Amino acid sequence: MPGDPFATHVINVLHLLLPAGERWFVSVLKQALPLIRDEKIRSDVLGFIGQEAVHAEAHHSVLEHLPSQGLDPTPYTRQIEWFFERILGDRELTGKAAEEWLVERLAIIAAIEHVTAFLGQWVLDARALDEIGADPTMLDLLRWHGAEEVEHRSVAFDLYMHVDGRYLRRVRAMLVVAVVMSWLWARGVRFLMRTDPHLRGLIKPRWRDLRRTRRLGRTPGYLDVLRSLARYFRRSYHPSQEGSTEQAVAYLAVSPAARAAEHR
């Protein structure tokens, strides 16, 4: 976003977080396939796995592009990979313990997918990104991904409810996700602004920048995020209550990134 490095890097953190996270999604969901007894859920999960694999590949291409801009994302992305592989990765468990760890991770994925669906709807609605002159290719990449997050927003939640569904586990998973994602995102913004060669470390991220960019419509606001999380804590919650499938599908019909993804 020309003239707004803070808003630019708040959004750019997505490219650093998503490839490792979505590869982890794919691994965990493949392990869950034997637990699925409903053919529609199985079909939805298989489609979800395919989409997430393509997303990871697309955002990885951005990581390959950043060094040409003088910004090496490797120190941060290695930490993200370590987190998903070591903290949330497979463990030497068997029997019931192994199944419980798998279900715990499905609850975490359902919680993350609520957040990404919120972000997907936000980026579809964010006209301020067009108005400021955000790079059109990068913006289309984000909106294509956001539209697919909205489109498949119910899959991980339905899978979790199918194999377990305990409310307290769902709430606990979201509390963990909210804290960890906020921490990783803040670390990512600080990293990008510190290493951006155009800024030379002279501009540091501040909380008031988040309020400013939220007011201008260039980033999601933390109060908006908190309200979205609060909806997830309702016992009656279902992802179908969030976002607009019609809007998402309409964008996918015209997105250059979506058309390119079909030929991958």
LOTOR-838995 format. One record per atom (N, C-alpha, C): residue in three letters; x, y, z. Coordinates in steps of 0.1 Angstrom, whole numbers, padded with zeros to 4 digits, always signed. Example, Ala and Ser with C-alpha at 12.3 -4.5 7.8 and 13.67 -1.06 7.14 Angstrom:
ALA+0132-0057+0078
ALA+0123-0045+0078
ALA+0132-0033+0078
SER+0128-0022+0071
SER+0137-0011+0071
SER+0129+0000+0079
***
This chain:
MET+0009-0012+0000
MET+0000+0000+0000
MET+0009+0012+0000
PRO+0009+0020-0011
PRO+0018+0031-0012
PRO+0016+0041+0000
GLY+0027+0045+0006
GLY+0027+0055+0017
GLY+0022+0050+0030
ASP+0020+0037+0032
ASP+0015+0031+0045
ASP+0022+0018+0048
PRO+0035+0019+0052
PRO+0043+0007+0054
PRO+0037-0002+0065
PHE+0031+0004+0076
PHE+0025-0003+0086
PHE+0014-0012+0081
ALA+0004-0006+0074
ALA-0007-0014+0069
ALA-0002-0025+0059
THR+0008-0021+0051
THR+0013-0031+0042
THR+0018-0043+0049
HIS+0026-0041+0059
HIS+0032-0052+0066
HIS+0023-0060+0075
VAL+0013-0054+0080
VAL+0002-0061+0087
VAL-0004-0071+0078
ILE-0006-0068+0066
ILE-0012-0077+0056
ILE-0001-0087+0051
ASN+0011-0082+0049
ASN+0022-0091+0045
ASN+0025-0103+0054
VAL+0022-0101+0067
VAL+0024-0112+0076
VAL+0017-0125+0072
LEU+0006-0123+0066
LEU-0002-0135+0061
LEU+0007-0144+0053
HIS+0015-0138+0044
HIS+0023-0146+0035
HIS+0033-0154+0043
LEU+0038-0149+0054
LEU+0048-0156+0062
LEU+0042-0167+0070
LEU+0029-0165+0075
LEU+0023-0174+0084
LEU+0016-0186+0076
LEU+0011-0183+0064
LEU+0002-0193+0058
LEU+0008-0205+0052
PRO+0019-0204+0045
PRO+0024-0217+0039
PRO+0027-0228+0049
ALA+0034-0226+0060
ALA+0036-0236+0070
ALA+0023-0241+0076
GLY+0014-0231+0079
GLY+0002-0234+0086
GLY-0007-0243+0077
GLU-0008-0240+0064
GLU-0017-0247+0056
GLU-0011-0261+0052
ARG+0002-0262+0052
ARG+0008-0276+0050
ARG+0004-0284+0062
TRP+0005-0278+0074
TRP+0001-0285+0086
TRP-0014-0289+0086
PHE-0023-0280+0081
PHE-0037-0283+0080
PHE-0038-0296+0071
VAL-0032-0297+0060
VAL-0033-0308+0051
VAL-0029-0321+0058
SER-0017-0320+0065
SER-0012-0332+0072
SER-0022-0337+0082
VAL-0028-0328+0090
VAL-0037-0332+0101
VAL-0050-0338+0095
LEU-0055-0331+0085
LEU-0068-0335+0079
LEU-0067-0349+0072
LYS-0056-0351+0066
LYS-0054-0365+0060
LYS-0054-0375+0071
GLN-0048-0373+0082
GLN-0048-0382+0093
GLN-0063-0384+0099
ALA-0071-0374+0097
ALA-0085-0375+0103
ALA-0094-0383+0093
LEU-0090-0385+0081
LEU-0100-0392+0071
LEU-0105-0405+0076
PRO-0097-0414+0083
PRO-0103-0426+0088
PRO-0114-0425+0098
LEU-0115-0413+0105
LEU-0125-0411+0115
LEU-0138-0406+0109
ILE-0139-0403+0097
ILE-0151-0397+0091
ILE-0160-0408+0086
ARG-0173-0407+0091
ARG-0183-0417+0088
ARG-0194-0411+0079
ASP-0193-0399+0075
ASP-0203-0392+0067
ASP-0196-0389+0054
GLU-0203-0393+0043
GLU-0197-0392+0029
GLU-0196-0377+0025
LYS-0206-0369+0029
LYS-0205-0355+0025
LYS-0194-0348+0032
ILE-0192-0351+0045
ILE-0181-0344+0052
ILE-0168-0349+0046
ARG-0167-0362+0043
ARG-0154-0367+0037
ARG-0151-0359+0023
SER-0162-0358+0015
SER-0160-0351+0002
SER-0156-0337+0005
ASP-0162-0330+0014
ASP-0159-0316+0017
ASP-0144-0315+0022
VAL-0140-0324+0031
VAL-0127-0324+0036
VAL-0116-0326+0025
LEU-0119-0335+0016
LEU-0110-0338+0005
LEU-0108-0325-0004
GLY-0119-0318-0006
GLY-0119-0306-0014
GLY-0111-0295-0006
PHE-0113-0295+0007
PHE-0106-0285+0016
PHE-0091-0288+0015
ILE-0087-0300+0016
ILE-0073-0304+0015
ILE-0067-0299+0002
GLY-0074-0301-0009
GLY-0069-0296-0022
GLY-0067-0281-0022
GLN-0077-0274-0017
GLN-0076-0259-0017
GLN-0064-0254-0008
GLU-0063-0260+0004
GLU-0052-0256+0013
GLU-0038-0258+0007
ALA-0037-0269+0000
ALA-0024-0272-0006
ALA-0021-0262-0017
VAL-0030-0258-0025
VAL-0028-0247-0035
VAL-0025-0234-0028
HIS-0032-0231-0018
HIS-0030-0218-0010
HIS-0015-0218-0006
ALA-0011-0228+0001
ALA+0003-0229+0006
ALA+0013-0226-0005
GLU+0011-0232-0017
GLU+0020-0230-0028
GLU+0020-0216-0033
ALA+0008-0210-0034
ALA+0006-0196-0039
ALA+0013-0186-0030
HIS+0011-0188-0017
HIS+0018-0178-0007
HIS+0033-0181-0006
HIS+0037-0193-0009
HIS+0051-0196-0009
HIS+0058-0188-0020
SER+0051-0186-0031
SER+0057-0179-0042
SER+0060-0164-0038
VAL+0052-0159-0029
VAL+0054-0145-0024
VAL+0067-0145-0016
LEU+0069-0156-0008
LEU+0082-0157+0000
LEU+0094-0157-0009
GLU+0092-0163-0021
GLU+0103-0163-0030
GLU+0105-0150-0037
HIS+0095-0142-0037
HIS+0096-0128-0043
HIS+0102-0118-0034
LEU+0100-0119-0021
LEU+0104-0109-0011
LEU+0119-0106-0012
PRO+0128-0116-0013
PRO+0142-0113-0014
PRO+0146-0104-0025
SER+0138-0104-0036
SER+0141-0095-0047
SER+0139-0080-0043
GLN+0131-0079-0032
GLN+0128-0065-0027
GLN+0137-0062-0015
GLY+0147-0071-0013
GLY+0157-0068-0003
GLY+0152-0072+0011
LEU+0142-0081+0012
LEU+0137-0085+0024
LEU+0137-0101+0025
ASP+0145-0106+0034
ASP+0146-0121+0035
ASP+0137-0125+0047
PRO+0126-0133+0043
PRO+0117-0137+0054
PRO+0121-0149+0062
THR+0133-0155+0058
THR+0136-0168+0064
THR+0137-0169+0079
PRO+0144-0159+0085
PRO+0145-0160+0100
PRO+0131-0161+0107
TYR+0121-0155+0102
TYR+0108-0156+0108
TYR+0100-0168+0103
THR+0101-0172+0091
THR+0094-0184+0086
THR+0100-0196+0092
ARG+0112-0197+0095
ARG+0118-0208+0102
ARG+0112-0210+0115
GLN+0109-0199+0122
GLN+0102-0200+0135
GLN+0088-0206+0134
ILE+0081-0201+0124
ILE+0068-0206+0121
ILE+0068-0221+0118
GLU+0077-0225+0109
GLU+0078-0239+0106
GLU+0081-0247+0119
TRP+0090-0243+0127
TRP+0093-0250+0139
TRP+0081-0251+0148
PHE+0073-0240+0149
PHE+0061-0240+0157
PHE+0051-0251+0153
PHE+0048-0252+0140
PHE+0038-0261+0135
PHE+0044-0276+0135
GLU+0057-0277+0133
GLU+0062-0291+0133
GLU+0065-0296+0146
ARG+0070-0288+0156
ARG+0074-0293+0169
ARG+0063-0291+0179
ILE+0056-0280+0179
ILE+0046-0278+0190
ILE+0033-0284+0186
LEU+0029-0283+0173
LEU+0016-0288+0169
LEU+0017-0301+0160
GLY+0029-0306+0158
GLY+0032-0317+0149
GLY+0028-0330+0155
ASP+0031-0341+0148
ASP+0028-0354+0153
ASP+0037-0358+0165
ARG+0031-0366+0174
ARG+0038-0371+0186
ARG+0039-0386+0186
GLU+0048-0391+0194
GLU+0049-0406+0195
GLU+0038-0411+0204
LEU+0026-0411+0199
LEU+0015-0416+0207
LEU+0008-0427+0200
THR+0001-0435+0207
THR-0007-0446+0201
THR-0021-0447+0208
GLY-0030-0454+0201
GLY-0043-0457+0207
GLY-0051-0444+0210
LYS-0058-0444+0221
LYS-0066-0433+0225
LYS-0059-0420+0226
ALA-0047-0420+0231
ALA-0039-0408+0233
ALA-0036-0401+0219
ALA-0033-0410+0209
ALA-0030-0404+0196
ALA-0043-0398+0190
GLU-0055-0405+0192
GLU-0067-0400+0187
GLU-0071-0386+0194
GLU-0069-0386+0207
GLU-0072-0373+0214
GLU-0063-0362+0209
TRP-0050-0364+0206
TRP-0042-0354+0201
TRP-0046-0349+0187
LEU-0051-0359+0179
LEU-0056-0356+0166
LEU-0068-0347+0167
VAL-0077-0351+0176
VAL-0090-0343+0177
VAL-0087-0329+0183
GLU-0077-0328+0192
GLU-0073-0315+0197
GLU-0069-0306+0186
ARG-0061-0311+0177
ARG-0056-0303+0166
ARG-0068-0300+0156
LEU-0077-0309+0154
LEU-0089-0305+0146
LEU-0097-0294+0152
ALA-0098-0293+0165
ALA-0104-0282+0172
ALA-0097-0269+0170
ILE-0083-0270+0169
ILE-0075-0258+0167
ILE-0077-0254+0152
ILE-0077-0263+0143
ILE-0080-0259+0129
ILE-0093-0253+0127
ALA-0104-0258+0134
ALA-0117-0252+0133
ALA-0117-0237+0138
ALA-0109-0235+0149
ALA-0108-0222+0154
ALA-0101-0212+0145
ILE-0090-0217+0139
ILE-0082-0209+0130
ILE-0090-0206+0117
GLU-0098-0215+0113
GLU-0106-0213+0101
GLU-0117-0203+0103
HIS-0122-0202+0116
HIS-0131-0191+0119
HIS-0124-0177+0117
VAL-0112-0176+0122
VAL-0104-0164+0120
VAL-0101-0161+0106
THR-0097-0171+0098
THR-0094-0168+0084
THR-0106-0165+0076
ALA-0118-0171+0080
ALA-0130-0167+0073
ALA-0134-0153+0076
PHE-0132-0148+0088
PHE-0134-0134+0092
PHE-0125-0125+0083
LEU-0112-0129+0082
LEU-0103-0121+0075
LEU-0106-0121+0060
GLY-0111-0133+0055
GLY-0115-0134+0041
GLY-0126-0125+0037
GLN-0136-0124+0046
GLN-0148-0115+0044
GLN-0143-0101+0045
TRP-0134-0098+0054
TRP-0129-0084+0055
TRP-0122-0080+0043
VAL-0113-0088+0037
VAL-0105-0084+0025
VAL-0115-0083+0013
LEU-0125-0091+0012
LEU-0135-0089+0001
LEU-0142-0076+0002
ASP-0144-0071+0014
ASP-0152-0059+0016
ASP-0143-0046+0016
ALA-0130-0048+0017
ALA-0121-0037+0020
ALA-0118-0028+0008
ARG-0128-0019+0005
ARG-0126-0010-0007
ARG-0114-0001-0005
ALA-0111+0002+0008
ALA-0099+0011+0010
ALA-0086+0006+0004
LEU-0085-0007+0003
LEU-0073-0012-0003
LEU-0072-0009-0018
ASP-0083-0008-0025
ASP-0083-0004-0039
ASP-0081+0011-0040
GLU-0087+0019-0030
GLU-0086+0033-0031
GLU-0071+0038-0028
ILE-0064+0031-0020
ILE-0050+0035-0017
ILE-0040+0031-0028
GLY-0045+0022-0037
GLY-0037+0018-0048
GLY-0028+0006-0044
ALA-0033-0003-0036
ALA-0026-0016-0033
ALA-0022-0023-0046
ASP-0011-0030-0045
ASP-0007-0038-0057
ASP-0018-0047-0062
PRO-0022-0046-0074
PRO-0034-0054-0078
PRO-0032-0069-0078
THR-0019-0073-0081
THR-0017-0088-0081
THR-0017-0093-0067
MET-0011-0086-0058
MET-0011-0091-0044
MET-0025-0090-0038
LEU-0032-0080-0042
LEU-0046-0078-0037
LEU-0055-0089-0042
ASP-0053-0093-0055
ASP-0061-0104-0060
ASP-0058-0117-0054
LEU-0045-0119-0051
LEU-0041-0131-0044
LEU-0048-0133-0031
LEU-0048-0122-0023
LEU-0054-0122-0010
LEU-0069-0124-0011
ARG-0076-0117-0021
ARG-0090-0118-0022
ARG-0094-0132-0027
TRP-0087-0138-0036
TRP-0089-0151-0040
TRP-0089-0161-0028
HIS-0078-0160-0021
HIS-0077-0168-0009
HIS-0088-0165+0001
GLY-0091-0152+0003
GLY-0101-0149+0013
GLY-0115-0154+0008
ALA-0118-0154-0005
ALA-0130-0159-0010
ALA-0132-0174-0008
GLU-0121-0181-0010
GLU-0121-0195-0007
GLU-0122-0199+0008
GLU-0116-0190+0016
GLU-0118-0192+0031
GLU-0133-0190+0035
VAL-0139-0181+0029
VAL-0154-0179+0032
VAL-0162-0190+0026
GLU-0158-0194+0014
GLU-0166-0205+0007
GLU-0165-0218+0015
HIS-0153-0222+0021
HIS-0152-0235+0028
HIS-0152-0233+0043
ARG-0158-0222+0048
ARG-0156-0218+0062
ARG-0162-0228+0072
SER-0171-0237+0067
SER-0178-0246+0076
SER-0171-0260+0077
VAL-0162-0263+0068
VAL-0157-0276+0066
VAL-0150-0281+0079
ALA-0140-0273+0084
ALA-0132-0278+0096
ALA-0141-0279+0108
PHE-0150-0269+0109
PHE-0159-0269+0121
PHE-0168-0282+0120
ASP-0174-0284+0109
ASP-0183-0296+0107
ASP-0175-0309+0110
LEU-0163-0310+0106
LEU-0154-0321+0108
LEU-0152-0323+0123
TYR-0149-0312+0130
TYR-0147-0313+0144
TYR-0159-0318+0151
MET-0171-0312+0148
MET-0183-0316+0154
MET-0187-0330+0151
HIS-0183-0335+0140
HIS-0185-0349+0136
HIS-0177-0359+0144
VAL-0165-0356+0147
VAL-0156-0365+0153
VAL-0156-0364+0168
ASP-0160-0352+0173
ASP-0159-0349+0188
ASP-0170-0340+0192
GLY-0168-0327+0189
GLY-0179-0317+0192
GLY-0180-0311+0206
ARG-0171-0315+0215
ARG-0172-0310+0228
ARG-0171-0294+0229
TYR-0180-0288+0235
TYR-0180-0273+0235
TYR-0168-0268+0243
LEU-0165-0273+0254
LEU-0154-0267+0262
LEU-0140-0269+0254
ARG-0139-0280+0247
ARG-0127-0281+0239
ARG-0126-0271+0228
ARG-0138-0268+0222
ARG-0139-0258+0211
ARG-0135-0245+0217
VAL-0140-0241+0228
VAL-0137-0228+0235
VAL-0122-0227+0238
ARG-0117-0238+0244
ARG-0103-0238+0248
ARG-0094-0236+0236
ALA-0097-0243+0225
ALA-0089-0242+0213
ALA-0089-0228+0208
MET-0101-0221+0208
MET-0101-0207+0203
MET-0093-0198+0212
LEU-0094-0200+0225
LEU-0086-0191+0234
LEU-0071-0192+0231
VAL-0067-0205+0229
VAL-0053-0207+0225
VAL-0049-0200+0212
VAL-0058-0203+0202
VAL-0056-0197+0188
VAL-0055-0182+0189
ALA-0064-0176+0196
ALA-0065-0161+0197
ALA-0052-0155+0202
VAL-0047-0161+0213
VAL-0035-0156+0219
VAL-0023-0159+0211
VAL-0021-0171+0205
VAL-0009-0174+0197
VAL-0009-0167+0184
MET-0020-0166+0177
MET-0021-0159+0165
MET-0018-0144+0166
SER-0023-0138+0177
SER-0020-0124+0180
SER-0005-0122+0182
TRP+0001-0131+0190
TRP+0015-0130+0193
TRP+0024-0132+0180
LEU+0020-0142+0172
LEU+0028-0144+0160
LEU+0027-0133+0150
TRP+0014-0128+0149
TRP+0012-0117+0140
TRP+0020-0104+0144
ALA+0020-0101+0157
ALA+0027-0089+0162
ALA+0042-0091+0159
ARG+0047-0103+0162
ARG+0061-0106+0159
ARG+0064-0104+0144
GLY+0055-0109+0136
GLY+0057-0108+0122
GLY+0058-0093+0117
VAL+0049-0085+0122
VAL+0049-0071+0118
VAL+0062-0064+0123
ARG+0066-0067+0135
ARG+0079-0061+0140
ARG+0090-0066+0131
PHE+0090-0079+0128
PHE+0101-0084+0120
PHE+0102-0077+0106
LEU+0090-0076+0099
LEU+0090-0070+0086
LEU+0094-0056+0086
MET+0089-0048+0096
MET+0093-0034+0096
MET+0107-0032+0100
ARG+0113-0041+0108
ARG+0127-0040+0112
ARG+0136-0043+0100
THR+0132-0053+0092
THR+0141-0057+0081
THR+0138-0051+0067
ASP+0127-0044+0066
ASP+0124-0037+0053
ASP+0135-0027+0050
PRO+0142-0029+0039
PRO+0154-0020+0036
PRO+0149-0006+0033
HIS+0137-0004+0029
HIS+0132+0009+0026
HIS+0130+0018+0039
LEU+0127+0011+0050
LEU+0124+0017+0062
LEU+0137+0019+0071
ARG+0147+0011+0068
ARG+0160+0011+0075
ARG+0158+0011+0090
GLY+0148+0005+0095
GLY+0146+0004+0110
GLY+0142+0017+0116
LEU+0138+0027+0108
LEU+0135+0040+0114
LEU+0121+0042+0118
ILE+0112+0033+0113
ILE+0098+0033+0116
ILE+0094+0021+0124
LYS+0088+0022+0136
LYS+0085+0010+0144
LYS+0070+0010+0145
PRO+0064-0003+0145
PRO+0050-0004+0147
PRO+0045+0001+0161
ARG+0033+0007+0161
ARG+0027+0012+0173
ARG+0013+0008+0173
TRP+0007+0007+0185
TRP-0007+0004+0187
TRP-0016+0014+0180
ARG-0012+0027+0181
ARG-0020+0037+0175
ARG-0020+0036+0160
ASP-0010+0030+0154
ASP-0010+0027+0139
ASP-0022+0017+0136
LEU-0024+0008+0145
LEU-0035-0002+0142
LEU-0048+0005+0143
ARG-0050+0014+0152
ARG-0062+0022+0153
ARG-0064+0031+0141
ARG-0053+0037+0136
ARG-0053+0046+0125
ARG-0057+0038+0112
THR-0050+0027+0110
THR-0053+0020+0097
THR-0067+0013+0098
ARG-0072+0009+0110
ARG-0085+0004+0111
ARG-0095+0015+0107
ARG-0093+0027+0112
ARG-0102+0038+0109
ARG-0102+0041+0094
LEU-0091+0039+0087
LEU-0090+0042+0073
LEU-0095+0030+0065
GLY-0098+0019+0071
GLY-0102+0007+0064
GLY-0092-0002+0058
ARG-0079+0000+0062
ARG-0068-0006+0056
ARG-0064-0019+0063
THR-0068-0021+0075
THR-0065-0033+0083
THR-0077-0036+0091
PRO-0079-0049+0095
PRO-0090-0052+0104
PRO-0087-0046+0118
GLY-0097-0042+0125
GLY-0096-0037+0139
GLY-0096-0048+0149
TYR-0088-0046+0160
TYR-0088-0056+0170
TYR-0102-0058+0177
LEU-0110-0047+0178
LEU-0123-0048+0183
LEU-0132-0057+0174
ASP-0130-0055+0161
ASP-0138-0063+0151
ASP-0134-0078+0153
VAL-0121-0080+0155
VAL-0117-0094+0157
VAL-0123-0100+0170
LEU-0123-0092+0181
LEU-0128-0097+0194
LEU-0143-0100+0193
ARG-0151-0091+0185
ARG-0165-0094+0183
ARG-0167-0107+0176
SER-0158-0109+0166
SER-0159-0122+0158
SER-0156-0134+0167
LEU-0146-0133+0176
LEU-0143-0144+0185
LEU-0155-0146+0194
ALA-0161-0136+0199
ALA-0172-0137+0209
ALA-0183-0145+0202
ARG-0186-0144+0189
ARG-0196-0151+0183
ARG-0193-0166+0183
TYR-0180-0169+0181
TYR-0176-0183+0181
TYR-0179-0190+0194
PHE-0179-0183+0205
PHE-0181-0189+0218
PHE-0196-0192+0221
ARG-0205-0188+0213
ARG-0219-0192+0214
ARG-0221-0207+0212
ARG-0228-0213+0221
ARG-0231-0227+0219
ARG-0238-0230+0206
SER-0246-0220+0201
SER-0254-0222+0189
SER-0246-0218+0176
TYR-0233-0215+0178
TYR-0225-0210+0166
TYR-0224-0220+0155
HIS-0225-0215+0143
HIS-0221-0223+0131
HIS-0215-0214+0121
PRO-0204-0218+0114
PRO-0198-0208+0105
PRO-0207-0203+0094
SER-0217-0211+0091
SER-0227-0206+0080
SER-0233-0192+0084
GLN-0233-0189+0097
GLN-0238-0176+0101
GLN-0228-0164+0098
GLU-0216-0167+0094
GLU-0206-0157+0091
GLU-0204-0156+0076
GLY-0201-0144+0072
GLY-0197-0142+0058
GLY-0207-0144+0048
SER-0204-0141+0035
SER-0213-0143+0024
SER-0208-0152+0013
THR-0214-0164+0012
THR-0210-0174+0002
THR-0212-0168-0012
GLU-0223-0161-0014
GLU-0226-0155-0027
GLU-0215-0145-0031
GLN-0211-0137-0022
GLN-0201-0127-0025
GLN-0187-0134-0028
ALA-0184-0144-0021
ALA-0172-0152-0023
ALA-0172-0158-0037
VAL-0183-0165-0040
VAL-0184-0172-0053
VAL-0183-0162-0064
ALA-0189-0151-0063
ALA-0189-0140-0073
ALA-0175-0135-0076
TYR-0167-0134-0065
TYR-0153-0129-0067
TYR-0145-0140-0074
LEU-0147-0153-0070
LEU-0139-0164-0076
LEU-0142-0165-0091
ALA-0154-0161-0095
ALA-0157-0162-0109
ALA-0150-0152-0118
VAL-0144-0141-0112
VAL-0137-0131-0120
VAL-0122-0129-0116
SER-0118-0136-0106
SER-0104-0135-0101
SER-0094-0141-0110
PRO-0084-0133-0114
PRO-0073-0139-0122
PRO-0065-0150-0114
ALA-0064-0148-0101
ALA-0057-0158-0092
ALA-0065-0171-0092
ALA-0078-0170-0091
ALA-0087-0182-0091
ALA-0086-0190-0104
ARG-0086-0182-0115
ARG-0084-0189-0128
ARG-0071-0196-0129
ALA-0060-0189-0124
ALA-0047-0195-0125
ALA-0046-0208-0116
ALA-0053-0207-0104
ALA-0053-0219-0095
ALA-0060-0231-0101
GLU-0070-0229-0110
GLU-0077-0240-0116
GLU-0067-0248-0126
HIS-0057-0241-0130
HIS-0048-0248-0140
HIS-0035-0253-0133
ARG-0034-0252-0119
ARG-0022-0257-0112
ARG-0022-0273-0113
***
